[in-house]
Amino acid sequence: MAVVKKNIVTDGLSGKLGRNLVFRQSNGKTIVASSPTPSGTYSEKQLDQRKVFTKASHYAKIQMADPVFGKKYRMAAKAKGLRTPSNLAVQDYLRPPVIESLNASNYHGEPGDEIIVEAYDDLEVEKVTVEIYHADGSLVEKGMASTNGNAFEWHYSASVANADYAGDKIIVKAFDHPGNETIKELVLISNN
């Protein structure tokens, strides 16, 4: 691959030239590369990846046509310095949200105790759910977390008394607009 600088013959050129050269533009530069030669046979993993990318491209096309989410993707792409919002939508489809942290230090088994979750996504986290289970697997409570003005910080207020919470498990799930899900778990330790 070669990068062409200040050449009046190739400046702005893109596409295939003959059988051997391919020109493309990237960030104001002309890139010259040899033509790819596909083998014609694809592994099962490659075929699966093509299907996923086809779905991601279809998702992006639908989102760009949607007045609400098209605008959100355009604004987010501009804020991130990306050239095309459609690429951001493809990226959003392919990547699940990230749960950065799960803070249960203020949970002591009392109603009103707060669990704080930091989560983010390429566009936005749509919802965060919190479930608390006893060590034997029985459900203590579950519900939706909410944001308090900070799109990355989600708060869940406990609603059930749970005096013997040592060894219980908190399971947090974050969901994005394309439907991707991320799960994070934390086993509680009593401070008594």
N, C-alpha and C positions, 0 to 999 in steps of 0.2 A: 504494500500500500504506500502510495506517495501522496504528499500534500503539495499542491501547486500554489505558489505565492506570486502575485503580481504578474501574471502571464495573460496578455490581452487575447491570446488565442483560446485559452481554456477557461477564462474567467466566467463564472456563471453556468458553465456547461454541466448538464446532468443527463444521465441515460447511458445506454450501451453504445459503444463505438466498435463496429466490426464484431468479431467473435471473442476478442481477448480482453478488451478494456471496458470498465464501467466507471462512469463519473457520477459523483453525487455531491450535494452541498450540505455542509454541516457547520453551523455557527459562522457563516460568512466565508468559509474556506471551501475550495474545490478539492475533493478527495478523489484520487485515481486508484483503482484496484483491478486486479485480474478478475475476469468473469468467473462466477462460481460454476462448478460442474457438479450438479446433483447426481447421486449414484442411481437414482430411480427406485431404490428400495429403502423402506423406512422401517425402523424397529417399532415394536408395539408401544414403547415409551414415547417415541417421536410422534406417532399417530395420536396417542392420547394427548400429548402437549398441543398438537395442532387443533384438536377438538376444543380444548380449554381456551386456546387463544381465539378461535372462531367465536366461541360464546362470549368472550370478553369484548371482542370487537363489536358483536351484535349489541351487547349491553351498552357500550359506549355510544353507538349510533342512536339507540333509543333515548339515552339520557341527554344527548345533545339536542334532540328534538323536543324534549320536555321543557316547558317554560321555566319551571322552578329549579329543577336539578341541572338543566343546561346552564342556567345563570350561576348556580353555585359552583359548578365545575369551572366555568370561565373565570369567575372571580378568584377561586383557589389557585388555578393555574397561573394567573397573572401575579398573584401574591407570591407564588413560589418561583417566579421567573421562568416558567415553562412556556414553550412556544405554542403548544396545542392543548386545549382542554380535553380533547378526545383521548390523548395519550394518558392524561391523568385519570380519566374514567376507566380506561383499560387497566391501568396500574391499580386502581381502587378495587376493581373486580378480582384481580389476581392476588391481592394481599389482604389478609385479615387485619382487624384492628390490633393494636398493641396494648396490653395491660402493663403499664410501667410499674405500678406499685399497688399493693393491697395493705392498707393500714387498719388493723383491728385493735390498736393499743388502747382505745377508749371503749372497747366492748368488754363489759363485766357481767353479762347475763341479765341486765336490767332493761326494761322497756325504755326507749329513748336513747340508749347507747348508740354511738355513731361508728359506722364503718366507712372509711374513705377509700375510694378507688381512683387512681389516675390512669386514664385510658385515652388513646388518640388513634386517628386513622388518616388515610390519605385525604379524605374529604371531611368526614365527621363520623363520630360514634353515634348511632341512632338510639341505642338503649343499653343499659347495664342492669343485669339481674343479680340478686344476691340470694343464696340459699345457705341455710345453716343446718347441719346434720349432727345428731349424736354419734358417738363412736360406734354404736351398733348399727348405724345406717338409717335410723328413723329420722324423719324430718322434724326439725324444731320450728322453722319458719322459712318463708321465702317471699320475695317481693322485688319491686323495682327501685333502683336508685334514681336520684334526680341530681341535676346540676344546679348550682347556686350562682349562676352568672358566669362561671368559668367552664368553658366547653370541655376542658380536659379533666376536671375534677368532679367526681360523682359521689354523692352522699347517700348512705342508707341508714335509716333510723330503725333500730330493733323494736319489735312490737310485742314480743313474747318474753315472759320471765323465764330465765334459764340458769338457775343457781349453780348447777353442776356442769359447767361448760368445758372444763378441762378435758382435752382429747377430742372435743367436737371439731368438725371440719366446716370451714366456710368455702363455698364454691361461688366464684364470681364469673359471669359470662358477659362479654362485650360483643355487640352486634353492629355491623355497618350497613349502609344502604344496599349494597349488592347481596346481603344476606350472609356474609362471612361471619364466623363466630370464633372467639378466642376464650379459653377457659384458664383460670388461675385458681389454685387451691391453697388454703392455709389451715394448718392444724393449730387450734387454740391451746394455750398454756395458761393455767390459773396463776394469778398473782397473789393468791392468799398464802 
